[in-house]
Amino acid sequence: MNRFGEMHCSIAQAVGVIGEPWTPLILRDLFLGLCRFDDLAEDLGISRNLLTRRLEHLVAAGVVEKRPYQERPPRHEYVLTRAGRDIVPALMTLMAWGDRWATPPGGPPALLVHSCGEQFTPVVTCPHCGGEVTADTVTAVAGPGAAQGPGTMVLAAGAGEPGA
C-alpha cells in the first residue's frame, strides 16, 4: 500500500495507519458517536467501497473494532478501541490548528468542552514543567530505536553518540 511501514520512524508508522485523508474524518465521526456504516457513509459523503476499505484497514490496525448489532440481515457498528481513543487528542490538536490557520467561513464548526465544563482549545504541554510544547521549545534526540533506514537520516546520524 505504501512504504511508511518500512520507515523506522513513529510518525511514518502512524501515517501508515491513519494518514489517508478520509481516516481522520472517519475517526472523528466515530468519536462523535456515528458508529453505523450507513451513517458514516452519509455524513462523510464517501463511497461505500472506499469506506469499507478504510474501516477494514482500521480494524486490522487495531484502531477500530467491528461489532455485530443485528443478525438478520447481518449489521455491524464500528467503535474506537483504546488505540483509537488514544488518537483523539491528536485529532483535537489538528482541529485546533485548522481553527487557527484554515478556519471555514463563519468560524470553527465545533467547540470543545472539557469534563470540567469549560470550553478549551487543545494545547500540548510538557508533563514535567507544564510548559507549552512548540517547535521552538522542543529538541528531538535519537531514541533507543534510532536506526539507519528510510526516513531516519537525521536521528540515526546521532544514534550511538553519548547522550543519544
Backbone bond lengths (Angstrom), bond angles and torsions (degrees), N, CA, C in turn:
res aa  C-N    CA-C-N  psi(-1)  N-CA   C-N-CA  omega(-1)  CA-C   N-CA-C  phi
1 M - - - 1.445 - - 1.527 110.14 -
2 N 1.346 117.54 -52.63 1.458 121.61 176.46 1.522 108.56 -153.55
3 R 1.310 116.50 171.93 1.462 121.08 -177.90 1.524 112.52 -94.12
4 F 1.326 118.28 1.50 1.452 120.11 -176.54 1.522 111.95 -59.21
5 G 1.312 117.51 -35.95 1.460 121.09 179.75 1.519 113.42 -65.66
6 E 1.344 116.95 -18.96 1.460 121.34 178.54 1.527 112.11 -85.74
7 M 1.323 116.89 -16.36 1.460 120.18 -177.92 1.517 110.48 -79.49
8 H 1.320 115.65 138.92 1.451 122.28 179.86 1.531 108.57 -89.41
9 C 1.342 114.95 66.16 1.464 121.37 -173.84 1.526 108.01 -152.00
10 S 1.310 117.17 130.06 1.465 120.91 -178.65 1.519 112.14 -63.51
11 I 1.333 117.83 -35.38 1.462 119.73 178.20 1.526 109.67 -66.00
12 A 1.328 117.03 -45.47 1.468 120.34 178.94 1.523 110.75 -60.84
13 Q 1.322 117.43 -41.70 1.464 120.70 178.56 1.521 110.78 -62.23
14 A 1.345 117.11 -43.24 1.462 121.10 178.90 1.525 110.96 -65.23
15 V 1.338 116.99 -42.56 1.462 120.53 178.72 1.528 110.21 -62.34
16 G 1.319 117.55 -34.31 1.458 120.82 176.74 1.518 112.49 -61.99
17 V 1.323 117.23 -26.65 1.467 121.60 179.47 1.524 111.34 -92.81
18 I 1.334 117.68 -47.38 1.467 120.04 -170.81 1.519 114.70 -119.36
19 G 1.339 118.54 7.83 1.446 121.17 -172.38 1.518 116.63 -82.85
20 E 1.311 119.00 -11.03 1.458 120.59 177.68 1.529 107.20 -66.92
21 P 1.337 119.08 137.45 1.471 121.03 -170.84 1.526 116.75 -53.82
22 W 1.324 119.51 -32.33 1.460 119.86 -179.09 1.531 112.19 -77.81
23 T 1.322 117.26 -23.88 1.467 120.23 -171.26 1.522 114.08 -61.55
24 P 1.336 120.71 -47.82 1.470 117.71 178.25 1.534 112.74 -60.60
25 L 1.322 116.76 -31.25 1.469 119.83 178.98 1.520 111.13 -72.20
26 I 1.324 116.63 -37.17 1.468 120.76 174.78 1.526 109.24 -63.50
27 L 1.332 116.81 -45.95 1.466 120.97 179.67 1.527 110.74 -62.94
28 R 1.331 116.56 -39.99 1.469 120.74 176.67 1.518 110.13 -57.96
29 D 1.344 116.77 -49.30 1.458 120.23 -178.20 1.525 111.68 -63.48
30 L 1.329 117.13 -39.47 1.466 119.59 177.37 1.525 110.15 -62.63
31 F 1.332 117.05 -42.84 1.466 120.82 177.71 1.531 110.70 -61.31
32 L 1.326 116.78 -38.70 1.466 120.92 -178.46 1.527 113.18 -76.92
33 G 1.339 117.12 -5.04 1.454 120.19 173.44 1.515 116.47 108.97
34 L 1.324 117.79 -1.61 1.462 118.80 173.51 1.528 107.06 -79.47
35 C 1.303 117.59 119.99 1.464 118.28 -174.42 1.528 113.53 -129.33
36 R 1.312 116.89 -6.85 1.457 119.86 -179.47 1.518 110.29 -100.14
37 F 1.319 114.63 142.81 1.459 121.97 -174.70 1.531 111.77 -51.70
38 D 1.330 117.41 -50.86 1.462 120.53 -177.14 1.522 111.92 -61.17
39 D 1.332 116.71 -38.70 1.466 120.26 178.87 1.528 110.86 -66.29
40 L 1.323 116.28 -41.54 1.471 120.35 178.25 1.526 110.41 -63.22
41 A 1.324 116.53 -46.75 1.464 120.68 -178.90 1.525 110.71 -61.02
42 E 1.328 116.73 -42.93 1.465 120.17 -179.19 1.523 111.33 -67.49
43 D 1.337 117.37 -46.34 1.466 120.26 -177.29 1.521 111.83 -63.88
44 L 1.319 116.87 -41.28 1.460 121.16 -176.20 1.522 113.16 -83.97
45 G 1.328 117.16 -23.20 1.455 119.30 -174.92 1.520 111.50 67.17
46 I 1.312 115.68 31.48 1.463 123.78 -177.27 1.529 109.05 -97.75
47 S 1.322 117.18 148.95 1.462 118.93 177.10 1.529 109.63 -65.20
48 R 1.294 115.96 148.39 1.467 121.00 -178.62 1.532 110.75 -63.33
49 N 1.345 116.60 -38.07 1.467 119.60 179.32 1.527 111.10 -63.41
50 L 1.325 116.71 -44.47 1.462 120.41 -179.92 1.523 110.72 -66.77
51 L 1.317 117.61 -42.68 1.464 120.67 177.80 1.520 110.60 -61.08
52 T 1.318 117.48 -42.31 1.465 121.39 177.62 1.522 110.49 -58.05
53 R 1.331 116.75 -47.99 1.477 120.55 -179.69 1.522 111.80 -62.35
54 R 1.336 117.53 -43.54 1.462 120.40 -178.62 1.527 110.29 -65.82
55 L 1.334 117.72 -43.42 1.467 120.48 179.19 1.524 110.78 -64.46
56 E 1.339 117.92 -41.73 1.468 120.19 177.69 1.521 110.55 -60.81
57 H 1.336 117.13 -40.61 1.464 121.49 178.39 1.535 110.54 -63.24
58 L 1.331 117.16 -44.11 1.464 121.07 -179.39 1.527 111.76 -67.78
59 V 1.327 117.04 -35.82 1.469 120.48 176.03 1.529 109.45 -66.08
60 A 1.339 117.43 -46.72 1.471 121.57 179.78 1.522 111.45 -61.66
61 A 1.337 117.34 -32.58 1.468 121.54 -179.60 1.525 112.03 -82.21
62 G 1.339 118.02 -5.66 1.465 120.96 178.89 1.515 114.06 79.71
63 V 1.326 117.57 18.05 1.462 122.04 -178.93 1.529 110.74 -93.34
64 V 1.316 115.94 -29.03 1.465 122.78 -179.09 1.520 108.39 -130.44
65 E 1.327 115.64 144.75 1.463 121.25 175.45 1.529 108.61 -112.63
66 K 1.329 115.19 137.32 1.464 122.12 178.09 1.524 107.44 -99.38
67 R 1.339 117.21 121.76 1.459 122.05 -177.22 1.531 110.36 -123.77
68 P 1.323 117.02 133.16 1.471 118.49 176.11 1.532 110.33 -71.01
69 Y 1.329 116.30 140.66 1.464 119.72 174.23 1.529 110.97 -126.74
70 Q 1.346 117.21 -6.29 1.462 121.44 179.80 1.524 107.68 -152.02
71 E 1.341 116.02 138.71 1.457 119.75 -178.81 1.526 113.44 -92.04
72 R 1.337 118.11 -40.77 1.464 121.09 -176.61 1.520 110.88 -127.16
73 P 1.279 118.04 110.19 1.461 127.28 -12.01 1.526 109.97 -70.65
74 P 1.328 117.14 160.47 1.465 119.42 -178.60 1.531 110.94 -62.27
75 R 1.314 116.42 127.86 1.464 122.50 178.26 1.527 108.13 -135.72
76 H 1.327 114.54 145.80 1.460 120.30 -179.00 1.522 110.75 -128.29
77 E 1.312 114.91 154.66 1.452 120.77 169.77 1.525 107.15 -116.07
78 Y 1.300 115.37 161.89 1.455 121.76 -177.48 1.519 107.93 -121.60
79 V 1.342 115.62 130.33 1.461 120.61 -179.79 1.527 109.19 -131.30
80 L 1.315 114.67 150.46 1.461 119.93 177.40 1.522 110.02 -69.61
81 T 1.316 116.83 135.83 1.460 122.47 171.72 1.535 107.20 -81.78
82 R 1.292 116.85 -175.72 1.466 120.04 175.94 1.532 109.91 -60.51
83 A 1.327 116.51 -41.73 1.466 119.80 177.36 1.525 110.43 -62.59
84 G 1.314 117.17 -38.84 1.457 121.10 177.74 1.513 112.19 -66.19
85 R 1.322 116.51 -40.94 1.469 119.99 178.34 1.530 110.51 -67.98
86 D 1.323 116.60 -30.90 1.466 119.84 179.42 1.527 112.87 -70.31
87 I 1.326 118.32 -18.84 1.468 120.83 177.98 1.532 110.94 -83.40
88 V 1.322 118.23 -16.45 1.465 121.60 -175.96 1.528 112.65 -57.49
89 P 1.338 121.33 -44.69 1.472 118.80 177.37 1.533 113.00 -59.37
90 A 1.323 117.73 -35.04 1.469 119.99 176.76 1.525 110.20 -66.95
91 L 1.334 117.48 -38.87 1.461 120.58 176.62 1.527 110.59 -63.98
92 M 1.334 117.05 -38.33 1.457 120.73 177.98 1.526 110.85 -65.71
93 T 1.323 116.67 -37.64 1.458 120.56 177.08 1.524 110.28 -66.75
94 L 1.326 117.46 -40.06 1.461 121.70 175.26 1.530 110.04 -62.63
95 M 1.322 116.61 -39.92 1.460 121.12 176.65 1.527 110.75 -61.30
96 A 1.337 116.83 -43.51 1.468 120.50 179.36 1.524 110.54 -61.88
97 W 1.328 116.97 -39.67 1.467 120.31 176.63 1.524 109.30 -62.42
98 G 1.337 117.01 -45.44 1.457 121.20 178.77 1.524 111.98 -61.85
99 D 1.341 116.94 -39.79 1.463 120.45 177.80 1.526 111.01 -62.54
100 R 1.325 116.69 -35.49 1.466 120.54 -178.21 1.525 112.95 -80.89
101 W 1.338 117.16 -41.40 1.453 120.62 -169.68 1.527 114.70 -112.13
102 A 1.318 118.38 -12.77 1.472 120.17 -177.27 1.524 110.91 -146.05
103 T 1.325 116.29 42.06 1.457 120.67 -176.43 1.525 111.73 -64.38
104 P 1.331 117.23 132.85 1.463 119.93 175.26 1.540 110.27 -65.62
105 P 1.324 117.70 159.41 1.470 119.96 176.27 1.528 110.68 -53.96
106 G 1.313 116.23 137.17 1.464 120.59 179.62 1.511 113.36 94.31
107 G 1.324 117.64 -8.72 1.464 120.51 178.65 1.512 112.94 102.18
108 P 1.324 115.82 -178.54 1.464 120.29 -177.60 1.529 111.66 -58.20
109 P 1.337 117.03 134.37 1.463 119.84 -179.43 1.522 113.46 -76.78
110 A 1.324 117.66 -14.80 1.468 120.58 179.75 1.523 108.97 -141.69
111 L 1.311 115.40 149.75 1.462 122.05 174.16 1.521 107.30 -120.11
112 L 1.301 116.61 150.14 1.456 121.25 -179.30 1.528 110.07 -106.38
113 V 1.326 115.31 135.92 1.460 121.73 178.23 1.522 107.14 -124.62
114 H 1.327 116.58 124.62 1.469 122.66 179.84 1.531 109.72 -76.48
115 S 1.320 117.05 164.73 1.469 121.57 179.72 1.535 111.76 -62.06
116 C 1.336 118.08 -16.99 1.467 121.16 176.67 1.519 111.39 -77.10
117 G 1.361 115.95 -8.22 1.451 120.22 179.13 1.515 114.64 97.13
118 E 1.320 117.69 -3.66 1.463 121.29 -177.03 1.523 111.57 -97.82
119 Q 1.332 115.10 140.04 1.463 121.00 173.21 1.528 107.97 -73.18
120 F 1.341 116.14 144.83 1.460 119.25 -178.15 1.519 111.26 -150.38
121 T 1.321 114.52 162.81 1.456 123.11 169.67 1.516 106.13 -113.29
122 P 1.337 118.58 126.51 1.461 120.27 -177.52 1.528 112.48 -59.59
123 V 1.321 114.98 138.78 1.455 122.95 175.88 1.519 106.30 -137.54
124 V 1.322 117.17 131.79 1.456 120.85 177.01 1.528 107.33 -83.99
125 T 1.335 115.95 129.87 1.467 120.60 -179.44 1.523 110.66 -127.74
126 C 1.311 114.97 156.66 1.470 121.96 176.27 1.526 108.48 -72.23
127 P 1.337 118.14 129.92 1.465 119.36 -179.71 1.531 112.87 -70.94
128 H 1.322 117.92 -13.07 1.459 120.76 -178.16 1.520 112.79 -90.72
129 C 1.344 117.14 -47.69 1.464 120.01 -175.78 1.519 113.22 -110.73
130 G 1.347 117.49 -12.78 1.452 120.74 -178.97 1.518 113.87 81.91
131 G 1.336 116.86 -0.30 1.457 120.35 179.75 1.516 111.71 -69.86
132 E 1.343 115.56 151.67 1.454 120.87 179.94 1.528 110.26 -68.13
133 V 1.313 115.88 138.48 1.460 122.97 178.14 1.523 107.82 -92.46
134 T 1.334 116.44 118.62 1.464 122.07 178.37 1.531 108.27 -138.53
135 A 1.321 115.82 173.90 1.462 120.49 176.48 1.523 111.04 -62.35
136 D 1.327 117.59 -23.41 1.464 121.39 -179.22 1.521 113.59 -89.24
137 T 1.342 118.16 -13.39 1.466 119.81 -175.00 1.520 114.00 -111.68
138 V 1.334 117.65 2.21 1.467 120.92 -175.58 1.523 110.67 -127.54
139 T 1.316 115.33 141.12 1.456 122.23 172.95 1.522 107.45 -122.01
140 A 1.312 117.18 131.88 1.467 121.28 177.02 1.525 108.71 -91.75
141 V 1.314 116.83 134.16 1.464 122.53 175.50 1.523 107.93 -125.34
142 A 1.297 116.59 159.33 1.461 121.08 -179.40 1.524 110.33 -61.47
143 G 1.325 115.02 134.53 1.460 121.19 178.14 1.518 110.49 -100.58
144 P 1.326 117.23 -177.43 1.459 120.95 -176.42 1.525 113.24 -63.51
145 G 1.329 117.45 -21.58 1.463 120.36 -179.76 1.517 113.65 -97.57
146 A 1.342 117.72 6.26 1.466 120.14 -179.47 1.526 109.21 -61.61
147 A 1.323 115.75 130.25 1.460 120.71 -179.02 1.517 109.02 -152.76
148 Q 1.309 116.27 157.53 1.459 120.94 176.91 1.518 108.91 -68.85
149 G 1.312 115.70 140.40 1.455 120.20 177.21 1.509 109.87 160.69
150 P 1.327 116.72 176.90 1.459 120.72 -179.74 1.528 111.47 -59.03
151 G 1.327 116.55 132.83 1.452 121.58 176.07 1.504 115.67 79.96
152 T 1.350 117.99 10.12 1.475 119.65 -176.34 1.522 112.72 -129.30
153 M 1.303 117.52 16.78 1.464 121.54 -173.31 1.530 112.70 -53.59
154 V 1.313 118.31 -46.86 1.465 120.74 -174.91 1.523 110.80 -68.76
155 L 1.330 118.34 -50.30 1.462 120.44 -176.52 1.517 111.76 -72.40
156 A 1.315 118.61 -38.01 1.451 120.76 -177.68 1.521 110.59 -67.21
157 A 1.334 118.11 -27.94 1.463 120.94 178.60 1.515 111.19 -62.13
158 G 1.333 117.13 -30.75 1.472 120.45 -179.77 1.504 113.08 -92.72
159 A 1.317 119.13 -5.13 1.474 121.79 -178.51 1.526 109.75 -65.18
160 G 1.283 114.56 137.12 1.447 120.40 178.72 1.510 113.62 89.14
161 E 1.321 118.21 -9.37 1.456 121.21 177.21 1.525 109.07 -83.17
162 P 1.333 118.36 153.41 1.456 119.91 177.46 1.522 110.67 -55.78
163 G 1.312 116.13 134.99 1.450 121.71 -179.94 1.507 113.31 82.10
164 A 1.325 116.81 -4.89 1.469 120.06 -178.92 1.504 110.90 -91.27
